[in-house]
Amino acid sequence: MDARLLILGVLHRGEFHPYEIKRRLEAAMVECYIDVDVGTLYYAVRQLEKKGQIEAIAEERVARGGVRTIYRITDEGRSEFRKGLHEQLAKEGPASQTLYGALLFLHLAERGAVEDALRRRIGRLDELIEKLKPIGEQLEPVLSTGGRHLLRHIDQQRRLDRSWLQVLLTDIETNGIRDVADPSRLAKG
């Protein structure tokens, strides 16, 4: 998930300056799975403002004489975010690279689109698991120790991801998609 979608997602919670956006992303432990450095964040803020997806609404003075600009998301930004979030949910690739960031903002997604994306991902993993089986059997006699363990890990990772996605899908089908009970508590550091 790229920085601009993360910024738009955070701005759904309120009006913030880039430093506060970064702080909220850190509080959500985004750095565990996405690298968003300060330069990338500020560049993305400028690009979003140029595109009219966020707008500056105020400036505040800070202790060392600087000025912070406070931003809010626009209707165009909300629309772009939702589109980007659904695209991110449908993106192929490892869950850690494609889904982790999107899960932070799942409550902003359309339930049907989420369920469909998860079903497609599960189906794709089923295909990949089945495809790997004959490859492993064919190569088993000639594989090195490293190659054998690599294939085993790929198979285990695909099965783990499939199981995890199935639990996620079942939870959404059973309980829907919920936001945190008290979003105001997210602001506390």
HELIX and SHEET records of a PDB file:
HELIX    1   1 ALA A    3  LEU A   11  1                                   9    
HELIX    2   2 PRO A   18  ALA A   27  1                                  10    
HELIX    3   3 VAL A   30  CYS A   32  5                                   3    
HELIX    4   4 VAL A   38  LYS A   50  1                                  13    
HELIX    5   5 ASP A   75  ALA A   90  1                                  16    
HELIX    6   6 ALA A   95  THR A   98  1                                   4    
HELIX    7   7 TYR A  100  LEU A  103  1                                   4    
HELIX    8   8 LEU A  106  LEU A  108  5                                   3    
HELIX    9   9 ARG A  111  LEU A  139  1                                  29    
HELIX   10  10 GLU A  140  VAL A  142  5                                   3    
HELIX   11  11 THR A  145  ASN A  175  1                                  31    
HELIX   12  12 PRO A  183  ALA A  187  5                                   5    
SHEET    1   A 2 ILE A  54  ARG A  61  0                                        
SHEET    2   A 2 VAL A  67  ILE A  73 -1                                        
END                                                                             
